[in-house]
Amino acid sequence: MSKATPSIEPLRILAALSVVASLAVLPSACVEAGPTPVVEVAPPPANGPPVTFSFETTDGGRLRDGDVRGRFTVLAFVATYDLTSQAQVKVLGMVQRDHRPRVNVAAVVLEPPENKPLVIAFAQGLDLRFPVAIADEDTVAGHGAFEGLHAVPAVVILDREGREVHRHIGPYDQKQLEAALDAAGAK
């Protein structure tokens, strides 16, 4: 008697459905929860070196520092299990819609590589139309190019040269994110 190996496809569908179902309650949850405390963290000096990174994307490609240089870039650090992260990537999509091609946007999921099927379901379930990458082990641990960043959601803004010019821990709505881009010089 042999056991059949379960297919991962039903797991992907279940994960995508759970993401979509959680979005149905997200607006009321955000209103009832009250303001989320946020923390502004001083980024490295703007005249410092460009940030160097390379993360695998859900489509098998790479999100690299060199690919985003030349434009201001907003990176949202998120997690698939966090409702506030789901709201943050939706805001990121609105910023992309309103500021393309002037600003690049991407999401970096702070989860281990073995969660890739869940990250794919997260991106598909939320219909994200920008790069979604999976952080490497150093970044998940709060080390690497984005030293000290291991809370979600978080937003990092890179200038045209790829230098970190803004870091924010906690959710941003669209107006707050656009104000941060303007303050960073992305007008």
C-alpha positions as CSV (number, residue, x, y, z in Angstrom):
1,M,0.0,0.0,0.0
2,S,1.6,3.3,-1.1
3,K,0.7,6.7,0.1
4,A,0.0,9.4,-2.4
5,T,2.0,12.6,-2.0
6,P,-0.3,15.6,-1.6
7,S,-0.1,18.2,-4.3
8,I,1.1,21.6,-3.4
9,E,-1.5,23.2,-5.7
10,P,-4.5,22.8,-3.2
11,L,-2.2,24.5,-0.6
12,R,-1.6,27.4,-2.9
13,I,-5.3,27.8,-3.7
14,L,-6.1,27.7,0.0
15,A,-3.4,30.3,0.9
16,A,-4.7,32.6,-1.9
17,L,-8.3,32.2,-0.7
18,S,-7.3,33.0,2.9
19,V,-5.5,36.2,1.7
20,V,-8.5,37.3,-0.3
21,A,-10.9,36.5,2.5
22,S,-8.8,38.5,5.0
23,L,-9.0,41.5,2.6
24,A,-12.7,41.5,3.0
25,V,-12.4,42.4,6.7
26,L,-9.4,44.6,6.3
27,P,-11.1,48.0,6.0
28,S,-13.2,47.6,9.1
29,A,-10.3,46.1,11.0
30,C,-8.1,49.2,10.2
31,V,-10.9,51.6,11.3
32,E,-11.6,49.8,14.6
33,A,-8.0,49.2,15.6
34,G,-7.1,52.9,15.9
35,P,-3.8,54.3,15.0
36,T,-0.8,52.0,14.8
37,P,2.3,53.3,16.6
38,V,5.0,54.1,14.1
39,V,8.7,54.6,14.4
40,E,10.8,56.8,12.3
41,V,14.3,55.4,12.1
42,A,17.2,57.6,10.9
43,P,18.6,56.1,7.6
44,P,22.2,56.2,6.7
45,P,23.5,59.6,5.5
46,A,22.2,60.4,2.0
47,N,25.8,60.8,0.8
48,G,26.6,57.3,1.9
49,P,27.2,54.4,-0.5
50,P,24.4,52.9,-2.6
51,V,22.6,49.9,-1.0
52,T,23.6,46.6,-2.5
53,F,21.0,43.8,-2.7
54,S,19.7,41.0,-4.8
55,F,16.5,39.1,-3.8
56,E,14.7,36.3,-5.7
57,T,11.3,37.4,-7.0
58,T,8.1,35.2,-7.2
59,D,8.5,34.8,-10.9
60,G,12.0,33.3,-10.6
61,G,13.8,36.5,-11.5
62,R,15.9,38.9,-9.3
63,L,15.2,42.3,-7.7
64,R,18.6,43.9,-7.8
65,D,19.9,47.3,-6.7
66,G,21.2,48.0,-10.2
67,D,17.7,47.4,-11.7
68,V,16.1,50.2,-9.7
69,R,18.8,52.9,-9.9
70,G,18.0,56.0,-11.9
71,R,14.6,56.4,-10.2
72,F,13.5,56.8,-6.7
73,T,12.4,53.4,-5.3
74,V,10.0,52.5,-2.6
75,L,10.6,49.1,-1.0
76,A,7.9,47.8,1.3
77,F,9.1,45.1,3.7
78,V,6.1,42.9,4.6
79,A,5.0,39.5,5.7
80,T,2.3,37.2,4.2
81,Y,0.7,36.6,7.6
82,D,0.3,40.3,8.6
83,L,-2.9,42.1,7.7
84,T,-1.2,45.5,8.0
85,S,1.4,44.3,5.4
86,Q,-1.5,43.4,3.1
87,A,-2.8,46.9,3.4
88,Q,0.7,48.4,2.9
89,V,1.2,46.6,-0.4
90,K,-2.2,47.8,-1.6
91,V,-1.0,51.4,-0.8
92,L,2.2,50.6,-2.7
93,G,0.1,49.7,-5.7
94,M,-1.7,53.0,-5.6
95,V,1.6,54.9,-5.4
96,Q,2.8,52.9,-8.4
97,R,-0.3,53.7,-10.3
98,D,-0.1,57.4,-9.6
99,H,3.7,57.9,-10.0
100,R,4.8,55.5,-12.7
101,P,7.3,55.8,-14.4
102,R,8.8,58.4,-12.0
103,V,9.0,56.0,-9.0
104,N,9.8,52.2,-8.8
105,V,8.0,50.1,-6.2
106,A,8.6,46.6,-4.9
107,A,7.7,44.4,-2.0
108,V,10.2,42.4,-0.1
109,V,8.7,39.6,2.0
110,L,10.6,39.0,5.3
111,E,10.1,35.2,5.4
112,P,12.3,32.2,4.7
113,P,12.8,30.9,1.2
114,E,10.7,27.8,1.9
115,N,7.7,30.1,2.1
116,K,7.9,30.9,-1.6
117,P,4.6,29.1,-2.4
118,L,2.8,31.2,0.2
119,V,4.5,34.4,-1.0
120,I,3.4,33.5,-4.6
121,A,-0.2,33.0,-3.3
122,F,0.1,36.3,-1.4
123,A,1.1,38.2,-4.5
124,Q,-1.5,36.5,-6.7
125,G,-4.3,36.8,-4.1
126,L,-3.7,40.6,-3.8
127,D,-3.2,41.0,-7.5
128,L,0.1,42.8,-7.1
129,R,1.4,44.3,-10.3
130,F,5.0,45.1,-9.2
131,P,7.9,42.9,-8.2
132,V,7.5,40.8,-5.1
133,A,10.7,39.4,-3.7
134,I,11.7,37.1,-0.9
135,A,14.4,38.4,1.4
136,D,17.6,36.5,1.9
137,E,18.4,35.0,5.4
138,D,20.6,38.0,6.4
139,T,17.8,40.5,5.6
140,V,15.2,38.4,7.4
141,A,17.5,38.4,10.5
142,G,17.8,42.2,10.3
143,H,21.3,42.2,8.9
144,G,22.7,42.8,5.4
145,A,21.9,45.8,3.2
146,F,19.0,46.9,5.3
147,E,20.7,46.5,8.7
148,G,18.2,46.6,11.7
149,L,15.1,46.3,9.6
150,H,13.2,43.2,10.8
151,A,9.7,44.6,11.6
152,V,6.7,44.7,9.3
153,P,5.4,46.6,7.6
154,A,8.3,48.9,6.9
155,V,9.1,51.2,4.1
156,V,12.5,52.2,2.7
157,I,13.0,54.9,0.0
158,L,16.1,54.8,-2.1
159,D,17.2,57.8,-4.1
160,R,18.1,57.8,-7.8
161,E,21.7,56.6,-7.0
162,G,20.3,53.7,-4.8
163,R,21.1,55.3,-1.4
164,E,18.7,54.9,1.4
165,V,17.2,58.3,2.2
166,H,14.2,57.3,4.3
167,R,13.1,54.5,6.6
168,H,9.8,54.1,8.3
169,I,8.6,51.3,10.6
170,G,4.9,50.9,10.6
171,P,2.1,51.4,8.0
172,Y,1.9,54.4,5.7
173,D,-1.2,55.5,3.9
174,Q,-0.9,56.9,0.4
175,K,-0.7,60.6,1.5
176,Q,2.0,59.8,4.1
177,L,4.1,57.8,1.6
178,E,3.8,60.5,-1.1
179,A,4.8,63.1,1.5
180,A,7.9,61.0,2.4
181,L,8.8,60.7,-1.3
182,D,8.4,64.5,-1.8
183,A,10.6,65.1,1.3
184,A,13.2,62.7,-0.1
185,G,13.4,64.8,-3.3
186,A,11.3,62.6,-5.6
187,K,9.2,65.5,-7.0
